């Protein structure tokens, strides 16, 4: 039994050779949809939102802005946070419902 996370499978070699088991379907493919498509962009967006407030404070302290967080910047910040939260919630739902069904079918 191979325990590598990139080629993990619960079947013995004999079972794989005599069944319709696809060795190309590793455990890493189970997390492809919610990990790469949803979670990584959500983390990047959250990181961008997290850098926005310190950036705006530095601009204010440098004298390039009159106010720390104008309404436009606050709206943009809250939009980024909201998008990030929505993507994380969708990714959690996909992982809990769809990924488990795919894993059980394999």
Rosetta constraint file for C-alpha pairs under 8 A:
AtomPair CA 1 CA 9 HARMONIC 7.41 0.50
AtomPair CA 1 CA 10 HARMONIC 7.03 0.50
AtomPair CA 1 CA 11 HARMONIC 7.23 0.50
AtomPair CA 1 CA 12 HARMONIC 6.17 0.50
AtomPair CA 1 CA 13 HARMONIC 7.93 0.50
AtomPair CA 2 CA 7 HARMONIC 7.17 0.50
AtomPair CA 2 CA 8 HARMONIC 5.82 0.50
AtomPair CA 2 CA 9 HARMONIC 6.89 0.50
AtomPair CA 3 CA 7 HARMONIC 7.45 0.50
AtomPair CA 3 CA 8 HARMONIC 5.36 0.50
AtomPair CA 3 CA 9 HARMONIC 7.68 0.50
AtomPair CA 4 CA 8 HARMONIC 5.39 0.50
AtomPair CA 5 CA 26 HARMONIC 7.82 0.50
AtomPair CA 5 CA 27 HARMONIC 6.48 0.50
AtomPair CA 5 CA 28 HARMONIC 6.94 0.50
AtomPair CA 6 CA 26 HARMONIC 5.89 0.50
AtomPair CA 6 CA 27 HARMONIC 6.23 0.50
AtomPair CA 6 CA 28 HARMONIC 5.64 0.50
AtomPair CA 7 CA 23 HARMONIC 7.51 0.50
AtomPair CA 7 CA 24 HARMONIC 7.72 0.50
AtomPair CA 7 CA 25 HARMONIC 7.73 0.50
AtomPair CA 7 CA 26 HARMONIC 4.76 0.50
AtomPair CA 7 CA 27 HARMONIC 6.58 0.50
AtomPair CA 7 CA 28 HARMONIC 7.72 0.50
AtomPair CA 8 CA 26 HARMONIC 5.78 0.50
AtomPair CA 8 CA 27 HARMONIC 5.95 0.50
AtomPair CA 9 CA 23 HARMONIC 7.87 0.50
AtomPair CA 9 CA 26 HARMONIC 6.83 0.50
AtomPair CA 9 CA 27 HARMONIC 7.52 0.50
AtomPair CA 11 CA 15 HARMONIC 5.87 0.50
AtomPair CA 11 CA 16 HARMONIC 6.26 0.50
AtomPair CA 12 CA 16 HARMONIC 6.30 0.50
AtomPair CA 13 CA 17 HARMONIC 6.24 0.50
AtomPair CA 14 CA 18 HARMONIC 6.28 0.50
AtomPair CA 15 CA 19 HARMONIC 5.94 0.50
AtomPair CA 15 CA 21 HARMONIC 7.92 0.50
AtomPair CA 16 CA 20 HARMONIC 7.17 0.50
AtomPair CA 16 CA 21 HARMONIC 5.34 0.50
AtomPair CA 16 CA 22 HARMONIC 7.59 0.50
AtomPair CA 16 CA 23 HARMONIC 7.65 0.50
AtomPair CA 17 CA 21 HARMONIC 7.66 0.50
AtomPair CA 21 CA 106 HARMONIC 7.98 0.50
AtomPair CA 25 CA 29 HARMONIC 6.45 0.50
AtomPair CA 26 CA 30 HARMONIC 7.39 0.50
AtomPair CA 27 CA 31 HARMONIC 7.28 0.50
AtomPair CA 28 CA 32 HARMONIC 6.49 0.50
AtomPair CA 29 CA 33 HARMONIC 7.83 0.50
AtomPair CA 30 CA 99 HARMONIC 5.96 0.50
AtomPair CA 30 CA 102 HARMONIC 7.29 0.50
AtomPair CA 30 CA 103 HARMONIC 6.91 0.50
AtomPair CA 31 CA 35 HARMONIC 5.45 0.50
AtomPair CA 31 CA 36 HARMONIC 7.76 0.50
AtomPair CA 31 CA 95 HARMONIC 7.49 0.50
AtomPair CA 31 CA 99 HARMONIC 7.18 0.50
AtomPair CA 32 CA 36 HARMONIC 5.57 0.50
AtomPair CA 32 CA 37 HARMONIC 7.25 0.50
AtomPair CA 33 CA 37 HARMONIC 5.41 0.50
AtomPair CA 33 CA 38 HARMONIC 7.12 0.50
AtomPair CA 34 CA 38 HARMONIC 4.98 0.50
AtomPair CA 34 CA 39 HARMONIC 6.10 0.50
AtomPair CA 34 CA 91 HARMONIC 4.94 0.50
AtomPair CA 34 CA 92 HARMONIC 7.71 0.50
AtomPair CA 34 CA 94 HARMONIC 6.31 0.50
AtomPair CA 34 CA 95 HARMONIC 6.45 0.50
AtomPair CA 35 CA 39 HARMONIC 4.85 0.50
AtomPair CA 35 CA 40 HARMONIC 6.18 0.50
AtomPair CA 35 CA 91 HARMONIC 7.32 0.50
AtomPair CA 36 CA 40 HARMONIC 5.51 0.50
AtomPair CA 36 CA 41 HARMONIC 7.52 0.50
AtomPair CA 37 CA 41 HARMONIC 6.90 0.50
AtomPair CA 38 CA 42 HARMONIC 6.22 0.50
AtomPair CA 38 CA 87 HARMONIC 5.74 0.50
AtomPair CA 38 CA 88 HARMONIC 6.88 0.50
AtomPair CA 38 CA 90 HARMONIC 7.52 0.50
AtomPair CA 38 CA 91 HARMONIC 5.65 0.50
AtomPair CA 39 CA 43 HARMONIC 6.19 0.50
AtomPair CA 39 CA 87 HARMONIC 6.73 0.50
AtomPair CA 39 CA 88 HARMONIC 5.93 0.50
AtomPair CA 39 CA 91 HARMONIC 6.20 0.50
AtomPair CA 40 CA 44 HARMONIC 6.23 0.50
AtomPair CA 41 CA 45 HARMONIC 6.04 0.50
AtomPair CA 41 CA 84 HARMONIC 7.88 0.50
AtomPair CA 41 CA 87 HARMONIC 8.00 0.50
AtomPair CA 42 CA 46 HARMONIC 6.07 0.50
AtomPair CA 42 CA 83 HARMONIC 7.41 0.50
AtomPair CA 42 CA 84 HARMONIC 4.53 0.50
AtomPair CA 42 CA 85 HARMONIC 7.32 0.50
AtomPair CA 42 CA 87 HARMONIC 5.66 0.50
AtomPair CA 42 CA 88 HARMONIC 6.25 0.50
AtomPair CA 43 CA 47 HARMONIC 6.07 0.50
AtomPair CA 43 CA 84 HARMONIC 6.97 0.50
AtomPair CA 44 CA 48 HARMONIC 6.23 0.50
AtomPair CA 45 CA 49 HARMONIC 6.22 0.50
AtomPair CA 45 CA 80 HARMONIC 6.25 0.50
AtomPair CA 45 CA 81 HARMONIC 7.51 0.50
AtomPair CA 45 CA 83 HARMONIC 7.75 0.50
AtomPair CA 45 CA 84 HARMONIC 5.94 0.50
AtomPair CA 46 CA 50 HARMONIC 6.06 0.50
AtomPair CA 46 CA 80 HARMONIC 6.75 0.50
AtomPair CA 46 CA 81 HARMONIC 6.05 0.50
AtomPair CA 46 CA 84 HARMONIC 5.70 0.50
AtomPair CA 47 CA 51 HARMONIC 6.29 0.50
AtomPair CA 48 CA 52 HARMONIC 6.30 0.50
AtomPair CA 48 CA 80 HARMONIC 7.86 0.50
AtomPair CA 49 CA 53 HARMONIC 7.37 0.50
AtomPair CA 49 CA 77 HARMONIC 5.65 0.50
AtomPair CA 49 CA 80 HARMONIC 5.85 0.50
AtomPair CA 49 CA 81 HARMONIC 6.42 0.50
AtomPair CA 50 CA 54 HARMONIC 7.73 0.50
AtomPair CA 51 CA 55 HARMONIC 6.10 0.50
AtomPair CA 52 CA 56 HARMONIC 6.16 0.50
AtomPair CA 52 CA 77 HARMONIC 7.01 0.50
AtomPair CA 53 CA 57 HARMONIC 6.19 0.50
AtomPair CA 53 CA 69 HARMONIC 7.74 0.50
AtomPair CA 53 CA 77 HARMONIC 7.90 0.50
AtomPair CA 54 CA 58 HARMONIC 6.13 0.50
AtomPair CA 55 CA 59 HARMONIC 6.29 0.50
AtomPair CA 56 CA 60 HARMONIC 6.20 0.50
AtomPair CA 56 CA 68 HARMONIC 6.22 0.50
AtomPair CA 56 CA 69 HARMONIC 6.77 0.50
AtomPair CA 57 CA 61 HARMONIC 6.16 0.50
AtomPair CA 57 CA 68 HARMONIC 5.65 0.50
AtomPair CA 57 CA 69 HARMONIC 7.79 0.50
AtomPair CA 58 CA 62 HARMONIC 6.05 0.50
AtomPair CA 59 CA 63 HARMONIC 6.36 0.50
AtomPair CA 59 CA 64 HARMONIC 5.32 0.50
AtomPair CA 59 CA 65 HARMONIC 6.06 0.50
AtomPair CA 59 CA 68 HARMONIC 8.00 0.50
AtomPair CA 60 CA 64 HARMONIC 5.74 0.50
AtomPair CA 60 CA 65 HARMONIC 4.77 0.50
AtomPair CA 60 CA 66 HARMONIC 6.50 0.50
AtomPair CA 60 CA 67 HARMONIC 6.50 0.50
AtomPair CA 60 CA 68 HARMONIC 5.50 0.50
AtomPair CA 69 CA 73 HARMONIC 5.90 0.50
AtomPair CA 69 CA 74 HARMONIC 6.04 0.50
AtomPair CA 70 CA 74 HARMONIC 6.24 0.50
AtomPair CA 71 CA 75 HARMONIC 6.05 0.50
AtomPair CA 72 CA 76 HARMONIC 6.28 0.50
AtomPair CA 73 CA 77 HARMONIC 6.11 0.50
AtomPair CA 74 CA 78 HARMONIC 6.11 0.50
AtomPair CA 75 CA 79 HARMONIC 6.02 0.50
AtomPair CA 76 CA 80 HARMONIC 6.27 0.50
AtomPair CA 77 CA 81 HARMONIC 6.34 0.50
AtomPair CA 78 CA 82 HARMONIC 6.03 0.50
AtomPair CA 79 CA 83 HARMONIC 6.13 0.50
AtomPair CA 80 CA 84 HARMONIC 6.14 0.50
AtomPair CA 81 CA 85 HARMONIC 6.19 0.50
AtomPair CA 82 CA 86 HARMONIC 6.17 0.50
AtomPair CA 83 CA 87 HARMONIC 6.18 0.50
AtomPair CA 84 CA 88 HARMONIC 6.25 0.50
AtomPair CA 85 CA 89 HARMONIC 6.16 0.50
AtomPair CA 86 CA 90 HARMONIC 6.16 0.50
AtomPair CA 87 CA 91 HARMONIC 6.05 0.50
AtomPair CA 88 CA 92 HARMONIC 6.10 0.50
AtomPair CA 89 CA 93 HARMONIC 6.25 0.50
AtomPair CA 90 CA 94 HARMONIC 6.15 0.50
AtomPair CA 91 CA 95 HARMONIC 6.07 0.50
AtomPair CA 92 CA 96 HARMONIC 6.03 0.50
AtomPair CA 93 CA 97 HARMONIC 5.94 0.50
AtomPair CA 93 CA 98 HARMONIC 7.71 0.50
AtomPair CA 94 CA 98 HARMONIC 5.07 0.50
AtomPair CA 94 CA 99 HARMONIC 6.27 0.50
AtomPair CA 95 CA 99 HARMONIC 4.90 0.50
AtomPair CA 95 CA 100 HARMONIC 6.78 0.50
AtomPair CA 96 CA 100 HARMONIC 6.16 0.50
AtomPair CA 97 CA 101 HARMONIC 6.45 0.50
AtomPair CA 98 CA 102 HARMONIC 6.30 0.50
AtomPair CA 99 CA 103 HARMONIC 6.05 0.50
AtomPair CA 100 CA 104 HARMONIC 6.06 0.50
AtomPair CA 101 CA 105 HARMONIC 6.14 0.50
AtomPair CA 102 CA 106 HARMONIC 6.33 0.50
